[in-house]
């Protein structure tokens, strides 16, 4: 697991559909499938870190599905952007930092919007997500490491834990996710080359 990583989780389209779309648009990535509560989905570990929002928006719009773009800054700051049908509906930064280029104040995230995007409507689940998002980042505390917060969030939303701590650069050098639900044989690379 690295201090910095980024990926996109899509609820709805299959790995092959996503990989075909990315290849058609020239985006280099690794794509892994997962099964959600009600459908299939895919996690995109993309090479173009500067284009993650563009990729998230285009995938969400094309497949008419939620796309959760997750990234870390250093080891302690978790950021996400949620797109639904190609539109930005939620954003989050676990704590502001002078090195982050934010358009305005740090986003606090909206637990209800985030949960609804992934089909979660139970109050206790929404409260759990609210606690995860609102717990301050403090040294030696529960969410001092961004991947811990991401893991709790993925677990609460029913999203794949193998997305936590994993990004394109790590996979490219053989650092594969070590979490339930991940099968290296199911990983597909887009944009040519191996895979």
N, C-alpha and C positions, 0 to 999 in steps of 0.2 A: 504494500500500500504506500502511495506517495503522498507528500504534503499537498500537492496540487493535482486535481483531476477534474474532468468535466464529462458529462454524458447527458443523453436525452432519453427519457422513458415515455413510450407511446402506448396508450391503452386502446387496443382495437385491431390495428393492422398486423399481419404476420411478418415474420422475419424476412421471408422471401419477397413480399410486396415492398417492404421498406428498402431492402437491399437493391431491388430493381429500380426503384425511384431514385435512390442516391447515385447508383451507377449511371443512370440516364442523365443526371445533372452534373456528373463529374466530381461528386463528393467522395473523398476517401474516408472510409470508416470500417469499423468492425460492428456487426449487428448480431445480437443474440436474442433468441425467443424466450418468452416466459408465458405462463398461464396465470391469468388473474382470476378473481372470483367468478366473473361472468363471461370472460372472453379470452382471447389471446392478446399478446402484446409483444413489443420488441424494445430492446435497449440499444441505443446507438452510441458507440464510442467513436467520436468524430475526430479527424485529424486537424481540421481548420478551427482552432480555438477562437480566432477572431470572427468566425462566421457562425458561431453556435446559435445566436438568436435567429439569423437568417434561415439556418437549417431547421430549427424548431418551428418557426412560423410556417415555412413551406411544407413541412411534413404534416403539421396540424391542419393546415388549410386543405391540402390534397386529400388526406384521409378522413377529414372531418372528425377529428378526435382530439382528446387532450394530449398535450406534449409538455412534459415537465423537464425543463432545462436546468440541470443542477451543476454547480461548480463550487470549488473552494478557492479561497485566497489565503495563502500560507497554510498552516495546519489548523487554524482556529476559526476561520470565518467561512460560514456556509451561505451561499446565495442560491436563489432559484428564481426562475421566471416561468409562469404557467401560461400556455397558449391554448385556446379552445377555438376550433374551426378557424385557425389563423389569426385570431385576435388575442392580444395580451389581456389577461383577466386578473392576474395576481403576480406579486413579486415580493421577495423577501431578502433581507441581509441581516445575518445574526448579530452583527455589531458594526458600526461605522469604523472606517480606517482611512487615514489620510492618503494611503496609496491606492485606494479604490477610486475609479472615475465614475461617480454616480451622477445621474441627472436629477438633482434635488436631494432631499433628505433620504436616509436609509429607509427602505420599505419594510414594514413590520409583518407583512403577510396576512392573509385573511383565511383563518381556519375553515370557515363555512364554505367559501368559494373553492378552496383546495379540496376539501372532502367531497363536495358535490360533484366536482369534475371527475372524480374516480368512483362515483356511485355510493358514497358513504353518507348516510343521513342520520345515523344514530347519535343522539346528544352526547353520550359518554365518549364516543370516538372523536367527535368534534372537540370536546373538552381536552381529550388527550393530545390532539394535534395542537390546540391552543397552548397547552403547557409546554410542549416541545419547542414551539416557536418563541414563546415569551420568556423562557428561562435564560437569564443572562449568561454570557460567556465569561467565565472566571477561571483563573489558573487552578489546576488540580481539581476542578469540579466536573460534574457529570458531562457537560458539553464543552469542555476545554478544547477538545479535538473535534473539528468540524464533521469528520466521518462518523463520530458517535451520534451526533444530532441527525445526520442524514440516515443512519441506520434505524434510529427510533422512528423517524418520519416515514421511511419506507415500510417498516413493520406496521405502523398505525394505518397506513393507506392501503396495505395489501399489495405493495409493489415489490419487485425482486430485490433481495438483499445483495445479490451479486453485483448490483450497480454501485454499491457503497465502496468507495475507495478505489474504484477502477476507472481508467481512462485509456485513450488510444495509445499514448506513449508507453505505458506499462505493458499493455497487451502486445505491442509491437516487439518488445524485447523479451517476451515470454513470461511476464508477470501476470498470470491469469487470475481472475477472481477465485477466491477460495470460500465459496458460500453455497448453501443449499440451493438447488435449482439450476446451477450452472453446469453445463456439459460442454467441455472444450470442443467436442466434435460438432456441436451445433453452431459454433461461431462462424460467421460468414464475412469475408472481407469484400469491400466494394472498391470500385475505382481501379481495377486491374491488379496485377501482382499476384501474390500468393493468396491462398484461401480457398 
